[in-house]
Amino acid sequence: MSLSDTHTGPLIMGASGRLGRTLARVWDGSAPVWQTRGGAGGTLAWDILNAPAPELPDIGGIVVLAGVTAGSAAELALNTDLALAGAELGARLGVPVLVASTQAVYGPQPGLLREDAPLMPASDYGRAKRAMEAAVAAPHVTCLRIGNVAGCDALAAGIARGGVVLDRFADGQGPRRAMLGPRDLCHVIQGLLAAPARPPVLNVARPGLVAMADVLMAAGVAFDWRDAPPNALPELGLDVGLLQGICPLPAADAADMAAQGGLK
């Protein structure tokens, strides 16, 4: 299908990133328009920061995955520029826009964090995403505060490096996190774009917490323990009640996370 054809899949900005590549492998809904800077593999060629959007077919929404996860303050600030490009295009086309944010905007706060919790990011990345959320706020934009995506998180990176070391806390347990799998995220994206209305911000994860040790054991991956440093957070939980009312996900499950993430 050429880009001049009409269809209702979304434009997904940032198809060459880790999350974009992972979603492309599992996507099973209306075919999206996948955007990359150079147009590799038949994707839509668009240098987002240096050129206006090219001609597009009819699309059902925009998903901004394009972003910067590490670097200087100036480099991280590009998250705002990339998200604004998607938000402005969505306003012009009259379609909803989903912008990938992160649970890191909450910082190391205990308990199940709702969308109205104070934003207290502890990292430059979290602070950059907080600034991005503020910049793109608009009725047609929803910022997705995404938990750990199986296969795309630090745990998967540790496995790829060939060695995983988990913090062990005073209770003998390791870190527990809000998680979801790539197929879960596809379900959420499609459900949100089809919904009659969307909130301005939304926590995105399965209900409950997943122990990183359980994911590794389910994947058959050996790991080592170390004593947790004083600033380590045993749990980072997201209240996903709002999400469950729009496009429900099943309860957190370590074995399914290992499977969806391609860890076993």
N, C-alpha and C positions, 0 to 999 in steps of 0.2 A: 504493500500500500504506500503510495507516495504521500508526501507531506501536504499536498493540495487536497487529498481526500477528506471526507467528513467522517469523524468518529467521535465517541464520547469519552475516551480514556483521558487521563490527565496528562499534562506536561510535567515531567519529572526533571527538575533542574539538579544537575550534579550526578549523572549516571556513572561517571568514572570513579567516584569515591568508593570506599569499602562498602558503605551501606547501600549505595546505588547499585553496585555490582551484585551484591547479595540479593537485593529485592528483584533484580532482573532475572535471577535464576529461579525464583519461586513464584513470580507474578502469574496469576491465573484469571485475572479479570479482563475487562475491556483493554485492548492494547494501548499502553501509554505512548506518548512521544518522549523518548529518552534523549536528554540534552547532554552533550559534552562540548568542551571548548573547540576541539578540532573536527568533530563529526566522525570519529572512528567507528567502524562497524555498522555503518548505516544510521548512526544517531544524528540528531539535529545539531548542526554546527552553530554554536553561538558563544562568542567570547563575551560573557555577561558584563564584565566590568568595562569593556572597551568598545562595545557595539550595541546598537539597538536590537531588539528582538527581531528575528527574521519572520517571514510569513509563516503562519501556522494554520493547521486545519482547525475545525471546530473542536474544542477540548472541553472536558467536563470539570476542569479545575487545574490548579497548579500546586505542585509539591516542591518546596525548596529544601533539597538535601545539600546543595552546594554550600560549602563552608570551610573554615580553617580551624583546625583543632589545636595547633601549637605554633609558636613563633613569638615575635615581638608584639608589643601592644599595637603597633600600626598594622601588622599582619592580621592579628586577631580582630581588629576593627573592621576588616573586610567582610566579616560575617554580617554586619549591618548593611553594607553596600549591596551584597549579594541578595539578602532578604528583601531589601527595598526594591531591587529590580523586579523580583517576583511579585511583590505586593502591588507595585505600580502597573505591571502588565495585567495582573488580575483585575485591578480596578478598571483598566481600559477595556478589557474584554468582558467584564461583568460576570466573572466566575470566582468561586471561593478559592482561597489560598491557604495552604497548610505549610507552616514554617517549622523545620526541625530545630527545636531548642533542646534543653537537657535538664535532667534532675540536678545538675551541678549548680543551677541558679539558686537552689535552696541553701547550699553549703552544708556543713556537718551538724545539722540539727537532728535531735532524736525524735522518735515517734513517727506516726503516719502523717505525712505532710500533705495538706490540702492545697488547692490552687491559691487560696487566699492567705497562705502562710507568708511571713516576711521573707524577702529574698536576701540572703546573706552569703553570697558566693565567696569561697575561700581561695579560689584559683583565678588566674588571669583569664582562662578560658570561660569560667563561669561568669565572671564580670563582663566579658565581651558579649556573652549571650544575653545577659540581663539588659545591657544597653541595646542590643538588637531587638529584643522584645518590645522595649519602650518605643523604639523608632518606628516599628512597623504596625503599631496598634491602630486598628481600623475595623469597621464592622464586618468586612469581608475576610479578615485574616484571623486564623487560629494558630497560636504558637503551641507546639507539642513538646511538653517536657518529658522526654523519653527516658525510660530507665535503661538498664543494661540490655542491649540486644545480643542475644546468643550468637556467637560466631563473629561478632564485630566489636567486642569489648576487650578490656585489658586482660581478661582471663584467656580469651582466644589468642591474643598476642603473646602471652606467656607460653602457651602450648606451642605456638609456632616457633618460638625461640628455643624450645627444647628443655625448658625448666620452669616449673611453677613453684613458688614459695608462698604459702598462705600465712597470714597473721593468725596467731592463736591468742584468744583473750582470756581473762581471768576465769571465766566460766568453762573453759576448755573448748569452746566453740570457735569456729572461724567466721569470716565475714558473711553476712546475709544481705542480699540485695533484692530490690524490685527488678524483675526481668520480664522479657517477652522474647519470642522468637521471630525470625524474619517473616514467616507466614502469618503470625499474629499481627505484625505491623502492616502487612498488605491488607488484612481484614479490616484493621482500624482505618487505614487511609481510604479504602473503598467505602466503608460505612459512613465515615464523616462526610465525604464528598456527596454521598447520596442523601444525607440527612437534610431535613427541612431547615435546620438552624444549627449553628455551632457556637460554642462559647469562645471567648477571646483567648483563653489559655486552657490547656487540658493535660493532666497527667496521663501518661501512656505506659502501662505495664500490666502484667497479669495480677490479679488479686493475690496478696500474700507475699511472703519473702522466700527466696531460694538461697540455700547454703551453697557457697562456692565449692566446698568440699564434696557435697553431694553431686554437683554437676560433674566434677572431675572423676568421682568414683563411677558415676553412670557412664562416663565416656571411656572408662578404663585407662585413665591417665594418672601416672604416678606423680606425687607432689611431696614437698617437704613443708615442715612447719617452722615458724620462728615466733618468738615472743612479740606480741603486738606492741608497737611504739606507743607512747602516751597519746599522740594525736590521732591514732587510728580509730575509725568509727565501726563498731560492731555491726550495726544495722543502718541501712538507709532505705526507709520505707515510703511508698507513695500511696496516698488515699486515692483510689481509682473509682470511687462511687459515681462520679460524674460520667466517666467513660463508660461504666457498666450500664448506665441508663441510655446510652446512645448506641454503642456497638459492643456488647459484652464479650469478654474473653474468659476462658476457663481458669480455674485456680492454678497457681504456680506449681510447677512440677519439674524437678531437676532432670529426670530422664528425658522428658520431652524437650527441655532446653538443650540438652546435649545432642539430641537427634536433630532438632531444627537448626542448630548452629553448625552441623556437620562436624561435630567434635568426636564422633565415634563411627 
